[in-house]
Amino acid sequence: MALSFVVPDMSCGHCVAAITKAVKTIDPEASVDIDLATHHVTVNGTDEHAKIDAAIRDAGYTPSAPALK
């Protein structure tokens, strides 16, 4: 299962590390793929959408669902 988020206020390597750490606190086995240029975060290996969303928010960021094309 892959979860996708857009995190528009993510702007640097520190942000990437903070979001990765936040996700890993919920599911240490999850794979976190972050594209800083597009502000896109993909989390594979978990279906805990609400918990991952809350963890990213607790880290100080504002995730949202990506727009459908």
N, CA, C and O atoms as a Tinker XYZ file with bonds, in Angstrom:
   276  protein
     1  N      0.848000   -1.183000    0.000000    73     2
     2  CA     0.000000    0.000000    0.000000    64     1     3
     3  C      0.885000    1.236000    0.000000    63     2     4     5
     4  O      1.830000    1.328000    0.784000    81     3
     5  N      0.586000    2.175000   -0.868000    73     3     6
     6  CA     1.339000    3.423000   -0.938000    64     5     7
     7  C      0.434000    4.587000   -0.553000    63     6     8     9
     8  O     -0.688000    4.716000   -1.043000    81     7
     9  N      0.943000    5.414000    0.320000    73     7    10
    10  CA     0.242000    6.625000    0.731000    64     9    11
    11  C      0.972000    7.807000    0.112000    63    10    12    13
    12  O      2.202000    7.824000    0.074000    81    11
    13  N      0.230000    8.791000   -0.370000    73    11    14
    14  CA     0.841000    9.961000   -0.990000    64    13    15
    15  C      0.366000   11.231000   -0.307000    63    14    16    17
    16  O     -0.798000   11.371000    0.068000    81    15
    17  N      1.304000   12.144000   -0.160000    73    15    18
    18  CA     1.022000   13.446000    0.439000    64    17    19
    19  C      1.761000   14.510000   -0.349000    63    18    20    21
    20  O      2.814000   14.246000   -0.931000    81    19
    21  N      1.209000   15.708000   -0.365000    73    19    22
    22  CA     1.918000   16.890000   -0.831000    64    21    23
    23  C      2.167000   17.729000    0.415000    63    22    24    25
    24  O      1.253000   17.998000    1.195000    81    23
    25  N      3.425000   18.137000    0.588000    73    23    26
    26  CA     3.804000   18.925000    1.765000    64    25    27
    27  C      4.433000   20.224000    1.250000    63    26    28    29
    28  O      5.651000   20.301000    1.086000    81    27
    29  N      3.600000   21.247000    0.996000    73    27    30
    30  CA     4.091000   22.459000    0.351000    64    29    31
    31  C      5.103000   23.254000    1.171000    63    30    32    33
    32  O      5.884000   24.020000    0.607000    81    31
    33  N      5.102000   23.085000    2.484000    73    31    34
    34  CA     6.040000   23.848000    3.304000    64    33    35
    35  C      7.341000   23.103000    3.574000    63    34    36    37
    36  O      8.109000   23.506000    4.448000    81    35
    37  N      7.599000   22.033000    2.849000    73    35    38
    38  CA     8.860000   21.297000    2.915000    64    37    39
    39  C      9.813000   21.948000    1.918000    63    38    40    41
    40  O      9.510000   22.016000    0.727000    81    39
    41  N     10.969000   22.429000    2.398000    73    39    42
    42  CA    11.815000   23.216000    1.505000    64    41    43
    43  C     13.303000   22.867000    1.499000    63    42    44    45
    44  O     14.066000   23.448000    0.727000    81    43
    45  N     13.733000   21.917000    2.356000    73    43    46
    46  CA    15.169000   21.651000    2.423000    64    45    47
    47  C     15.444000   20.229000    2.914000    63    46    48    49
    48  O     14.525000   19.475000    3.233000    81    47
    49  N     16.711000   19.889000    2.963000    73    47    50
    50  CA    17.112000   18.564000    3.427000    64    49    51
    51  C     16.707000   18.298000    4.867000    63    50    52    53
    52  O     16.384000   17.164000    5.222000    81    51
    53  N     16.720000   19.326000    5.695000    73    51    54
    54  CA    16.292000   19.147000    7.081000    64    53    55
    55  C     14.820000   18.751000    7.123000    63    54    56    57
    56  O     14.428000   17.895000    7.917000    81    55
    57  N     14.009000   19.368000    6.275000    73    55    58
    58  CA    12.584000   19.031000    6.205000    64    57    59
    59  C     12.408000   17.566000    5.810000    63    58    60    61
    60  O     11.593000   16.852000    6.394000    81    59
    61  N     13.172000   17.128000    4.822000    73    59    62
    62  CA    13.107000   15.738000    4.368000    64    61    63
    63  C     13.439000   14.802000    5.527000    63    62    64    65
    64  O     12.739000   13.816000    5.754000    81    63
    65  N     14.502000   15.111000    6.253000    73    63    66
    66  CA    14.905000   14.269000    7.385000    64    65    67
    67  C     13.850000   14.267000    8.483000    63    66    68    69
    68  O     13.567000   13.221000    9.067000    81    67
    69  N     13.267000   15.420000    8.768000    73    67    70
    70  CA    12.262000   15.518000    9.824000    64    69    71
    71  C     11.002000   14.727000    9.468000    63    70    72    73
    72  O     10.425000   14.056000   10.323000    81    71
    73  N     10.581000   14.807000    8.215000    73    71    74
    74  CA     9.392000   14.078000    7.786000    64    73    75
    75  C      9.670000   12.574000    7.771000    63    74    76    77
    76  O      8.829000   11.778000    8.191000    81    75
    77  N     10.834000   12.197000    7.294000    73    75    78
    78  CA    11.202000   10.773000    7.292000    64    77    79
    79  C     11.209000   10.231000    8.712000    63    78    80    81
    80  O     10.676000    9.152000    8.969000    81    79
    81  N     11.803000   10.963000    9.625000    73    79    82
    82  CA    11.843000   10.537000   11.024000    64    81    83
    83  C     10.441000   10.423000   11.609000    63    82    84    85
    84  O     10.146000    9.477000   12.339000    81    83
    85  N      9.585000   11.374000   11.293000    73    83    86
    86  CA     8.211000   11.355000   11.799000    64    85    87
    87  C      7.464000   10.115000   11.313000    63    86    88    89
    88  O      6.763000    9.462000   12.086000    81    87
    89  N      7.617000    9.798000   10.035000    73    87    90
    90  CA     6.955000    8.608000    9.479000    64    89    91
    91  C      7.496000    7.350000   10.134000    63    90    92    93
    92  O      6.732000    6.451000   10.487000    81    91
    93  N      8.813000    7.284000   10.296000    73    91    94
    94  CA     9.446000    6.095000   10.866000    64    93    95
    95  C      9.057000    5.879000   12.331000    63    94    96    97
    96  O      9.148000    4.754000   12.823000    81    95
    97  N      8.627000    6.921000   13.035000    73    95    98
    98  CA     8.159000    6.722000   14.412000    64    97    99
    99  C      6.835000    5.970000   14.423000    63    98   100   101
   100  O      6.527000    5.270000   15.388000    81    99
   101  N      6.055000    6.109000   13.366000    73    99   102
   102  CA     4.785000    5.396000   13.249000    64   101   103
   103  C      5.018000    3.982000   12.744000    63   102   104   105
   104  O      4.449000    3.030000   13.278000    81   103
   105  N      5.850000    3.837000   11.719000    73   103   106
   106  CA     6.136000    2.534000   11.136000    64   105   107
   107  C      7.609000    2.464000   10.731000    63   106   108   109
   108  O      7.975000    2.926000    9.650000    81   107
   109  N      8.453000    1.891000   11.586000    73   107   110
   110  CA     9.886000    1.829000   11.305000    64   109   111
   111  C     10.236000    1.062000   10.032000    63   110   112   113
   112  O     11.310000    1.265000    9.465000    81   111
   113  N      9.351000    0.194000    9.582000    73   111   114
   114  CA     9.607000   -0.603000    8.386000    64   113   115
   115  C      9.132000    0.070000    7.100000    63   114   116   117
   116  O      9.410000   -0.426000    6.008000    81   115
   117  N      8.430000    1.176000    7.212000    73   115   118
   118  CA     7.893000    1.857000    6.029000    64   117   119
   119  C      9.030000    2.434000    5.189000    63   118   120   121
   120  O     10.071000    2.836000    5.708000    81   119
   121  N      8.804000    2.463000    3.894000    73   119   122
   122  CA     9.726000    3.091000    2.960000    64   121   123
   123  C      9.206000    4.492000    2.663000    63   122   124   125
   124  O      8.041000    4.666000    2.304000    81   123
   125  N     10.074000    5.488000    2.816000    73   123   126
   126  CA     9.671000    6.881000    2.609000    64   125   127
   127  C     10.434000    7.437000    1.405000    63   126   128   129
   128  O     11.664000    7.473000    1.406000    81   127
   129  N      9.701000    7.868000    0.387000    73   127   130
   130  CA    10.297000    8.452000   -0.808000    64   129   131
   131  C      9.830000    9.900000   -0.889000    63   130   132   133
   132  O      8.631000   10.172000   -0.945000    81   131
   133  N     10.788000   10.827000   -0.895000    73   131   134
   134  CA    10.443000   12.248000   -0.893000    64   133   135
   135  C     11.081000   12.929000   -2.085000    63   134   136   137
   136  O     12.287000   12.822000   -2.307000    81   135
   137  N     10.251000   13.640000   -2.858000    73   135   138
   138  CA    10.720000   14.452000   -3.972000    64   137   139
   139  C     10.601000   15.909000   -3.535000    63   138   140   141
   140  O      9.522000   16.500000   -3.577000    81   139
   141  N     11.718000   16.466000   -3.119000    73   139   142
   142  CA    11.723000   17.824000   -2.574000    64   141   143
   143  C     11.262000   18.854000   -3.615000    63   142   144   145
   144  O     10.582000   19.820000   -3.269000    81   143
   145  N     11.624000   18.654000   -4.871000    73   143   146
   146  CA    11.277000   19.619000   -5.919000    64   145   147
   147  C      9.772000   19.745000   -6.114000    63   146   148   149
   148  O      9.264000   20.833000   -6.384000    81   147
   149  N      9.056000   18.621000   -5.976000    73   147   150
   150  CA     7.600000   18.648000   -6.179000    64   149   151
   151  C      6.836000   18.629000   -4.862000    63   150   152   153
   152  O      5.606000   18.683000   -4.857000    81   151
   153  N      7.559000   18.552000   -3.740000    73   151   154
   154  CA     6.958000   18.514000   -2.397000    64   153   155
   155  C      6.100000   17.269000   -2.186000    63   154   156   157
   156  O      5.146000   17.287000   -1.408000    81   155
   157  N      6.446000   16.198000   -2.881000    73   155   158
   158  CA     5.655000   14.973000   -2.842000    64   157   159
   159  C      6.306000   13.941000   -1.920000    63   158   160   161
   160  O      7.501000   13.665000   -2.027000    81   159
   161  N      5.513000   13.381000   -1.023000    73   159   162
   162  CA     5.970000   12.345000   -0.095000    64   161   163
   163  C      5.160000   11.087000   -0.365000    63   162   164   165
   164  O      3.930000   11.123000   -0.362000    81   163
   165  N      5.846000    9.979000   -0.597000    73   163   166
   166  CA     5.195000    8.693000   -0.780000    64   165   167
   167  C      5.699000    7.747000    0.300000    63   166   168   169
   168  O      6.904000    7.601000    0.507000    81   167
   169  N      4.763000    7.113000    0.979000    73   167   170
   170  CA     5.094000    6.174000    2.043000    64   169   171
   171  C      4.575000    4.802000    1.626000    63   170   172   173
   172  O      3.377000    4.624000    1.406000    81   171
   173  N      5.476000    3.843000    1.520000    73   171   174
   174  CA     5.118000    2.474000    1.150000    64   173   175
   175  C      5.261000    1.554000    2.351000    63   174   176   177
   176  O      6.162000    1.719000    3.174000    81   175
   177  N      4.371000    0.595000    2.437000    73   175   178
   178  CA     4.497000   -0.425000    3.469000    64   177   179
   179  C      3.596000   -0.228000    4.668000    63   178   180   181
   180  O      3.696000   -0.977000    5.640000    81   179
   181  N      2.722000    0.756000    4.625000    73   179   182
   182  CA     1.797000    0.991000    5.734000    64   181   183
   183  C      0.469000    1.500000    5.186000    63   182   184   185
   184  O      0.415000    2.096000    4.110000    81   183
   185  N     -0.581000    1.261000    5.924000    73   183   186
   186  CA    -1.888000    1.798000    5.532000    64   185   187
   187  C     -2.435000    2.728000    6.619000    63   186   188   189
   188  O     -3.641000    2.968000    6.684000    81   187
   189  N     -1.562000    3.240000    7.456000    73   187   190
   190  CA    -1.921000    4.109000    8.583000    64   189   191
   191  C     -1.982000    5.572000    8.160000    63   190   192   193
   192  O     -1.270000    6.409000    8.716000    81   191
   193  N     -2.830000    5.884000    7.178000    73   191   194
   194  CA    -2.877000    7.237000    6.610000    64   193   195
   195  C     -3.067000    8.310000    7.679000    63   194   196   197
   196  O     -2.311000    9.281000    7.720000    81   195
   197  N     -4.063000    8.148000    8.536000    73   195   198
   198  CA    -4.350000    9.173000    9.546000    64   197   199
   199  C     -3.181000    9.356000   10.505000    63   198   200   201
   200  O     -2.866000   10.483000   10.890000    81   199
   201  N     -2.538000    8.264000   10.892000    73   199   202
   202  CA    -1.402000    8.348000   11.824000    64   201   203
   203  C     -0.190000    8.999000   11.162000    63   202   204   205
   204  O      0.510000    9.793000   11.790000    81   203
   205  N      0.058000    8.664000    9.891000    73   203   206
   206  CA     1.182000    9.269000    9.169000    64   205   207
   207  C      0.916000   10.761000    8.971000    63   206   208   209
   208  O      1.810000   11.582000    9.181000    81   207
   209  N     -0.296000   11.114000    8.573000    73   207   210
   210  CA    -0.675000   12.519000    8.412000    64   209   211
   211  C     -0.449000   13.273000    9.725000    63   210   212   213
   212  O      0.134000   14.357000    9.724000    81   211
   213  N     -0.902000   12.710000   10.831000    73   211   214
   214  CA    -0.741000   13.362000   12.140000    64   213   215
   215  C      0.730000   13.494000   12.519000    63   214   216   217
   216  O      1.129000   14.512000   13.086000    81   215
   217  N      1.540000   12.488000   12.217000    73   215   218
   218  CA     2.965000   12.544000   12.544000    64   217   219
   219  C      3.659000   13.654000   11.764000    63   218   220   221
   220  O      4.497000   14.370000   12.312000    81   219
   221  N      3.315000   13.799000   10.492000    73   219   222
   222  CA     3.903000   14.872000    9.678000    64   221   223
   223  C      3.467000   16.233000   10.222000    63   222   224   225
   224  O      4.273000   17.161000   10.291000    81   223
   225  N      2.208000   16.351000   10.605000    73   223   226
   226  CA     1.717000   17.607000   11.205000    64   225   227
   227  C      2.423000   17.893000   12.531000    63   226   228   229
   228  O      2.796000   19.033000   12.808000    81   227
   229  N      2.602000   16.859000   13.345000    73   227   230
   230  CA     3.289000   17.034000   14.626000    64   229   231
   231  C      4.739000   17.473000   14.433000    63   230   232   233
   232  O      5.317000   18.119000   15.307000    81   231
   233  N      5.324000   17.123000   13.290000    73   231   234
   234  CA     6.692000   17.543000   12.978000    64   233   235
   235  C      6.737000   18.992000   12.494000    63   234   236   237
   236  O      7.817000   19.545000   12.291000    81   235
   237  N      5.559000   19.611000   12.309000    73   235   238
   238  CA     5.514000   21.026000   11.947000    64   237   239
   239  C      5.182000   21.317000   10.496000    63   238   240   241
   240  O      5.383000   22.439000   10.032000    81   239
   241  N      4.676000   20.326000    9.771000    73   239   242
   242  CA     4.382000   20.501000    8.348000    64   241   243
   243  C      2.891000   20.317000    8.086000    63   242   244   245
   244  O      2.154000   19.834000    8.945000    81   243
   245  N      2.453000   20.710000    6.882000    73   243   246
   246  CA     1.032000   20.646000    6.542000    64   245   247
   247  C      0.806000   19.749000    5.322000    63   246   248   249
   248  O      0.741000   20.239000    4.195000    81   247
   249  N      0.688000   18.448000    5.543000    73   247   250
   250  CA     0.455000   17.537000    4.425000    64   249   251
   251  C     -0.977000   17.623000    3.923000    63   250   252   253
   252  O     -1.903000   17.928000    4.675000    81   251
   253  N     -1.136000   17.348000    2.637000    73   251   254
   254  CA    -2.468000   17.238000    2.036000    64   253   255
   255  C     -2.421000   16.136000    0.992000    63   254   256   257
   256  O     -1.345000   15.680000    0.604000    81   255
   257  N     -3.580000   15.716000    0.545000    73   255   258
   258  CA    -3.649000   14.706000   -0.502000    64   257   259
   259  C     -3.208000   15.344000   -1.816000    63   258   260   261
   260  O     -3.528000   16.502000   -2.081000    81   259
   261  N     -2.478000   14.598000   -2.637000    73   259   262
   262  CA    -2.063000   15.170000   -3.937000    64   261   263
   263  C     -3.270000   15.329000   -4.858000    63   262   264   265
   264  O     -4.233000   14.566000   -4.776000    81   263
   265  N     -3.206000   16.303000   -5.712000    73   263   266
   266  CA    -4.269000   16.537000   -6.691000    64   265   267
   267  C     -4.261000   15.416000   -7.729000    63   266   268   269
   268  O     -3.204000   14.967000   -8.171000    81   267
   269  N     -5.440000   14.983000   -8.100000    73   267   270
   270  CA    -5.551000   13.956000   -9.132000    64   269   271
   271  C     -5.389000   14.610000  -10.497000    63   270   272   273
   272  O     -5.871000   15.719000  -10.727000    81   271
   273  N     -4.708000   13.913000  -11.395000    73   271   274
   274  CA    -4.485000   14.459000  -12.740000    64   273   275
   275  C     -5.525000   13.939000  -13.687000    63   274   276
   276  O     -5.511000   14.282000  -14.869000    81   275
